Every structure is written in C-alpha cells, then in structure tokens.
C-alpha cells in the first residue's frame, strides 16, 4: 500500500474523529518542512489553530466525537 504525503501548504484542514488526538503536523504531511509536533485542543470548540504554521483545523460537519476528552 502506498501512502501519499501531503505538501504542508494546505492551511485549512477538515478532520474526522479518527484523526484525534489532533496534532500538527499530521502523519500524512511531509516531514522535510515540518515544525515540531504540537497537540491541538479541538474537541470543545470544533476548531483549532496551529501556533507554529497557522493551519486551521475544523471538525467535519456532522462528525460525532465520542470517547475523547
């Protein structure tokens, strides 16, 4: 199975429950231009902004987050 790495230029990313706990950069992003991993609290507000690169993460509309604190 081949994994396609995403360029780290996308600045708005929609996530789903399986992406939690959320961290930036995400596992499918290229590492050569990445910053240190930072965990982002998204569960309460439905969105989070990475303090390093400014990427905005949003929970996909209608997505139910169960079992995450």
DSSP file (Angstrom, degrees, kcal/mol; ACC not computed):
  #  RESIDUE AA STRUCTURE BP1 BP2  ACC     N-H-->O    O-->H-N    N-H-->O    O-->H-N    TCO  KAPPA ALPHA  PHI   PSI    X-CA   Y-CA   Z-CA
    1    1 A X              0   0    0      0, 0.0     2,-0.4     0, 0.0     0, 0.0   0.000 360.0 360.0 360.0 133.4    0.0    0.0    0.0
    2    2 A X        -     0   0    0      2,-0.0     2,-0.5     0, 0.0     0, 0.0  -0.836 360.0-148.4-100.8 132.0    1.4    3.4   -1.0
    3    3 A X        -     0   0    0     -2,-0.4     2,-0.6     2,-0.0     0, 0.0  -0.867  10.4-142.9 -99.2 129.0    0.8    6.4    1.3
    4    4 A X        -     0   0    0     -2,-0.5     2,-0.3     0, 0.0    -2,-0.0  -0.815  14.4-144.7 -92.6 121.0    0.5    9.8   -0.4
    5    5 A X        -     0   0    0     -2,-0.6     2,-0.3    24,-0.0    24,-0.2  -0.662  11.6-134.3 -85.7 139.7    2.2   12.5    1.6
    6    6 A X  B     -a   29   0A   0     22,-3.5    24,-2.1    -2,-0.3     2,-0.1  -0.707  19.3-115.1 -91.8 142.3    0.6   16.0    1.5
    7    7 A X    >   -     0   0    0     -2,-0.3     3,-0.9    22,-0.2     2,-0.7  -0.487  28.0-120.2 -67.9 146.9    2.6   19.1    1.0
    8    8 A X  T 3  S+     0   0    0      1,-0.2    -1,-0.1    -2,-0.1    21,-0.1  -0.103  92.2  92.6 -84.7  38.7    2.5   21.3    4.1
    9    9 A X  T 3   +     0   0    0     -2,-0.7     2,-0.4    46,-0.0    -1,-0.2   0.552  50.9 104.1-107.4 -11.0    0.9   24.2    2.2
   10   10 A X    <   -     0   0    0     -3,-0.9     3,-0.1     1,-0.1    45,-0.0  -0.604  48.1-172.8 -73.4 126.8   -2.8   23.5    2.9
   11   11 A X        +     0   0    0     -2,-0.4    45,-3.0     1,-0.2     2,-0.4   0.473  66.9  50.5-106.4  -3.9   -3.9   26.0    5.5
   12   12 A X  E     +b   56   0B   0     43,-0.2     2,-0.4     2,-0.0    45,-0.2  -0.974  66.4 179.6-134.1 122.6   -7.4   24.7    6.3
   13   13 A X  E     -b   57   0B   0     43,-2.7    45,-2.4    -2,-0.4     2,-0.5  -0.981  19.6-146.4-128.9 129.8   -7.9   21.1    7.0
   14   14 A X  E     -b   58   0B   0     -2,-0.4     2,-0.3    43,-0.2    45,-0.2  -0.810  24.9-165.9 -92.4 130.5  -11.2   19.3    7.9
   15   15 A X  E     -b   59   0B   0     43,-3.3    45,-3.0    -2,-0.5     2,-0.2  -0.735  10.4-149.5-116.8 165.6  -10.7   16.4   10.3
   16   16 A X    >   -     0   0    0     -2,-0.3     3,-2.3    43,-0.2     4,-0.2  -0.766  40.7 -90.9-124.4 171.8  -12.8   13.5   11.5
   17   17 A X  G >  S+     0   0    0      1,-0.3     3,-1.8    -2,-0.2    48,-0.0   0.814 121.5  63.4 -55.8 -34.1  -12.9   11.6   14.8
   18   18 A X  G 3  S+     0   0    0      1,-0.3    -1,-0.3    47,-0.0    47,-0.0   0.637  92.4  65.8 -69.3 -11.3  -10.3    9.1   13.7
   19   19 A X  G <  S+     0   0    0     -3,-2.3     4,-0.3     3,-0.0    -1,-0.3   0.523  86.6 143.7 -84.1  -6.5   -7.8   12.0   13.5
   20   20 A X    <   +     0   0    0     -3,-1.8     2,-0.1    -4,-0.2     3,-0.0  -0.578  46.0  49.9 -86.1 148.9   -7.9   12.5   17.2
   21   21 A X  S    S-     0   0    0     -2,-0.2     2,-0.3    19,-0.1    20,-0.1   0.497  96.5-141.0 -67.7 140.2   -6.0   13.3   19.3
   22   22 A X        +     0   0    0     18,-0.4    18,-2.5    -2,-0.1     2,-0.3  -0.536  29.8 165.8 -79.0 132.6   -5.2   16.1   16.8
   23   23 A X  E     -D   39   0C   0     -2,-0.3     2,-0.4    -4,-0.3    16,-0.2  -0.989  30.8-104.3-142.1 154.5   -1.6   17.2   16.3
   24   24 A X  E    S+D   38   0C   0     14,-2.4    14,-2.3    -2,-0.3     2,-0.1  -0.987 100.6  40.2-123.4 133.5    0.2   19.3   13.7
   25   25 A X  S    S-     0   0    0     -2,-0.4     2,-0.1    12,-0.2    -1,-0.1   0.559  93.7-138.8 -71.9 155.3    1.9   18.3   11.5
   26   26 A X    >   -     0   0    0     -2,-0.1     3,-2.0     1,-0.1    -2,-0.1  -0.407  24.0-103.3 -79.7 160.2   -0.4   15.4   10.8
   27   27 A X  T 3  S+     0   0    0      1,-0.3    -1,-0.1    -2,-0.1     4,-0.1   0.763 118.5  54.8 -57.5 -28.3    1.1   11.9   10.0
   28   28 A X  T 3  S+     0   0    0    -23,-0.1   -22,-3.5     2,-0.1     2,-0.3   0.292  88.0 101.8 -92.5  13.0    0.5   12.2    6.2
   29   29 A X  B <  S-a    6   0A   0     -3,-2.0   -22,-0.2   -24,-0.2     5,-0.1  -0.683  83.8 -98.4 -93.8 150.5    2.3   15.5    5.9
   30   30 A X        -     0   0    0    -24,-2.1     3,-0.2    -2,-0.3    -1,-0.1  -0.383  26.4-151.0 -64.3 142.0    5.9   15.7    4.5
   31   31 A X  S >  S+     0   0    0      1,-0.2     3,-1.5     2,-0.1    -1,-0.1   0.684  78.9  80.2 -90.1 -19.6    8.5   15.9    7.2
   32   32 A X  T 3  S+     0   0    0      1,-0.3    -1,-0.2     0, 0.0    -2,-0.0   0.792 107.6  27.2 -65.1 -27.1   11.2   17.9    5.5
   33   33 A X  T 3  S+     0   0    0     -3,-0.2    -1,-0.3     2,-0.0     2,-0.2   0.048  98.1 121.4-120.3  27.1    9.5   21.3    6.1
   34   34 A X    <   -     0   0    0     -3,-1.5     2,-0.2    -5,-0.1     3,-0.1  -0.498  52.2-136.9 -91.3 158.4    7.6   20.4    9.2
   35   35 A X        -     0   0    0      1,-0.2     3,-0.1    -2,-0.2    -1,-0.1  -0.491  48.1 -64.6 -98.3 175.0    7.7   22.1   12.6
   36   36 A X        -     0   0    0     -2,-0.2    -1,-0.2     1,-0.1     2,-0.2  -0.280  66.0 -93.3 -59.4 149.8    7.8   20.2   16.0
   37   37 A X        -     0   0    0     -3,-0.1     2,-0.4   -14,-0.1   -12,-0.2  -0.446  46.2-176.2 -68.4 133.6    4.7   18.2   16.7
   38   38 A X  E     -D   24   0C   0    -14,-2.3   -14,-2.4    -2,-0.2     2,-0.3  -1.000  21.6-132.2-132.6 132.0    2.1   20.1   18.8
   39   39 A X  E     -D   23   0C   0     -2,-0.4     2,-0.5   -16,-0.2   -16,-0.3  -0.670  22.4-151.1 -85.1 138.2   -1.2   18.7   20.1
   40   40 A X        -     0   0    0    -18,-2.5     2,-0.8    -2,-0.3   -18,-0.4  -0.934  10.9-134.6-117.8 126.3   -4.2   20.9   19.4
   41   41 A X        +     0   0    0     -2,-0.5     6,-0.2     1,-0.2     4,-0.1  -0.683  45.1 145.7 -79.4 109.9   -7.3   21.0   21.6
   42   42 A X     >  +     0   0    0     -2,-0.8     4,-2.4     4,-0.1     5,-0.2   0.545  43.1  88.5-118.7 -15.1  -10.2   20.9   19.1
   43   43 A X  T  4 S+     0   0    0      1,-0.2    22,-0.1     2,-0.2    -2,-0.1   0.838  89.9  44.1 -62.7 -37.9  -12.9   18.9   20.9
   44   44 A X  T  4 S+     0   0    0      1,-0.1    -1,-0.2     3,-0.1    -2,-0.1   0.903 127.1  23.7 -77.4 -41.3  -14.6   21.8   22.8
   45   45 A X  T  4 S-     0   0    0      2,-0.2    -2,-0.2    -4,-0.1    -1,-0.1   0.669  96.3-123.2-102.2 -19.2  -14.8   24.5   20.0
   46   46 A X  S  < S+     0   0    0     -4,-2.4    13,-2.4     1,-0.1     2,-0.3   0.432  85.0  63.1  88.8  -1.9  -14.7   22.4   16.9
   47   47 A X  E     -C   58   0B   0     11,-0.2     2,-0.3    -5,-0.2    -2,-0.2  -0.993  55.4-174.2-151.6 157.4  -11.7   24.2   15.5
   48   48 A X  E     -C   57   0B   0      9,-2.2     9,-3.2    -2,-0.3     2,-0.5  -0.991  15.5-142.2-150.6 150.2   -8.0   24.8   16.4
   49   49 A X  E     -C   56   0B   0     -2,-0.3     2,-0.4     7,-0.2     7,-0.2  -0.967  22.7-126.1-118.3 126.5   -5.2   26.9   15.0
   50   50 A X     >  -     0   0    0      5,-2.6     4,-1.6    -2,-0.5   -10,-0.0  -0.565  12.4-150.4 -71.3 125.9   -1.6   25.6   15.0
   51   51 A X  T  4 S+     0   0    0     -2,-0.4    -1,-0.2     1,-0.2    -2,-0.0   0.699  91.4  49.1 -71.6 -17.7    0.6   28.2   16.7
   52   52 A X  T  4 S+     0   0    0    -16,-0.1    -1,-0.2     3,-0.1    -2,-0.0   0.933 129.5   9.6 -84.4 -52.3    3.6   27.2   14.5
   53   53 A X  T  4 S-     0   0    0      2,-0.1    -2,-0.2   -18,-0.0    -1,-0.0   0.537  91.7-120.3-113.3  -8.8    2.3   27.3   11.0
   54   54 A X     <  +     0   0    0     -4,-1.6     2,-0.2     1,-0.3    -3,-0.1   0.561  52.9 158.1  81.7   7.4   -1.1   28.8   11.2
   55   55 A X        -     0   0    0     -6,-0.1    -5,-2.6   -43,-0.1     2,-0.5  -0.485  33.5-142.2 -66.4 132.3   -3.0   25.9    9.8
   56   56 A X  E     -bC  12  49B   0    -45,-3.0   -43,-2.7    -7,-0.2     2,-0.4  -0.867  13.5-161.3-100.0 126.6   -6.7   25.9   10.9
   57   57 A X  E     -bC  13  48B   0     -9,-3.2    -9,-2.2    -2,-0.5     2,-0.4  -0.885   8.6-175.9-107.4 137.6   -8.3   22.6   11.7
   58   58 A X  E     -bC  14  47B   0    -45,-2.4   -43,-3.3    -2,-0.4     2,-0.4  -0.988  28.8-116.6-133.1 143.3  -12.0   22.1   11.7
   59   59 A X  E     -b   15   0B   0    -13,-2.4   -43,-0.2    -2,-0.4     3,-0.1  -0.635  45.0-102.2 -77.1 133.1  -14.1   19.1   12.7
   60   60 A X    >   -     0   0    0    -45,-3.0     3,-2.2    -2,-0.4    -1,-0.1  -0.267  45.7 -95.2 -56.7 136.2  -16.1   17.9    9.7
   61   61 A X  T 3  S+     0   0    0      1,-0.3    -1,-0.1    -3,-0.0     3,-0.1  -0.278 110.5  15.5 -56.1 131.7  -19.8   19.0    9.8
   62   62 A X  T 3  S+     0   0    0      1,-0.3    -1,-0.3    -3,-0.1     2,-0.2   0.359  89.8 140.6  85.7  -6.0  -21.9   16.2   11.3
   63   63 A X    <   -     0   0    0     -3,-2.2     2,-0.5   -48,-0.1    -1,-0.3  -0.531  43.2-145.3 -73.1 133.3  -18.9   14.3   12.8
   64   64 A X        -     0   0    0     -2,-0.2     2,-0.8    -3,-0.1   -47,-0.1  -0.887   3.8-154.1-103.7 125.9  -19.6   12.9   16.2
   65   65 A X        +     0   0    0     -2,-0.5     2,-0.4   -22,-0.1     3,-0.2  -0.861  21.9 176.5-101.4 104.7  -16.7   12.8   18.6
   66   66 A X        +     0   0    0     -2,-0.8     3,-0.1     1,-0.2    -2,-0.0  -0.887  59.0   9.2-111.7 139.4  -17.3   10.0   21.1
   67   67 A X  S    S+     0   0    0     -2,-0.4     2,-0.4     1,-0.2    -1,-0.2   0.591  93.2 117.8  77.2  11.0  -14.9    8.9   23.8
   68   68 A X              0   0    0     -3,-0.2    -1,-0.2     1,-0.1    -3,-0.0  -0.913 360.0 360.0-112.2 141.0  -12.5   11.8   23.5
   69   69 A X              0   0    0     -2,-0.4    -1,-0.1    -3,-0.1   -25,-0.1   0.395 360.0 360.0-104.7 360.0  -11.8   14.2   26.3
